[in-house]
């Protein structure tokens, strides 16, 4: 859950996995889902920090059909600023750790890379 107790859900999207077409939906019980954020690619996890920043984890920054293993962690601030925190440093990420920051990003398959990367928004 995120701000206001709403549930936030990211889309992986389907074939052809076009970059920039994934969305994060805000779901409030008793209301229709609304788009909270868009313009991201192949979302596999989302998490808010205590300041209301949304972190969106992309399994493939370029799209799943490109063959690229480079993912991305995007920080979206409440006022709409967007920053890629990991620029080229995440390979096949699988999920975000839960709890307080720093976030842990766990790779899906990367035997030649560290098991987790600690990231801090500071």
C-alpha positions, 0 to 999 in steps of 0.5 A: 500500500501507499499514501492514503492507504491505497494499493499501487500496482505496476504493469509488466505489459504484454507482447510486444513489451513496448518501452514506455507503455507500462503504468502504475495504477492507484487502487482505492476500494470502491473506486475505479483504478486510476493511472498514478504514473506512466511512461515506464517499462516492464514494471516488476515491483513498486514501493513508496518511501516514507516521504511519498516518493515512488520507486518503480523497478523495471526488469528491462529498461529497453523492453523484454524483446531486446535481449538486454538484461539492463533494468532500472530503478526509477524514483518518482517524487510526489511533485512529478520529478523522475530520476533513474537511480541506477543508470546501467547498474542493474542487471535482471532485477527481480524485486525490491526489499521491503521496509525502510530505505535503503532499498535492496534490489535482488537480481533474478539471474546474475551469477557473475554479479552481487546478490543484492545492491543497496541503494539510498535516495540521499 
